[in-house]
Amino acid sequence: MPALIIQSCWAHEYKHMFDEMQEWMKRGGGVVQMAILLKWTLEVPEPGDPVLHVEVEVFEYAPKIETQYRRTLHEVGVSLWFFD
């Protein structure tokens, strides 16, 4: 079992990815120490160039908390632009 998991998905699939992260933390029994989740959103303005946004969350194993994890970082607004 890994000590670090990194997961990535589109925004509409986030709940499933978050549920998987919870399972890793709970069933890992302390082996999984950290999870990094990347949630992607594509914005296509009219007119304009597409912009890809990513939201980054970091969770750490916390055995004394009921959920057995705590969020230690939540970064929103990282964007990548695509030009034709």
Sequence and secondary structure as in RCSB ss.txt:
>XXXX:A:sequence
MPALIIQSCWAHEYKHMFDEMQEWMKRGGGVVQMAILLKWTLEVPEPGDPVLHVEVEVFEYAPKIETQYRRTLHE
VGVSLWFFD
>XXXX:A:secstr
  SEEEEEEEGGGHHHHHHHHHHHHHHHTTS  EEEEEEEEEE  SSS  EEEEEEEEEEE TTSTTSEEEEEEE
EEEEEE   
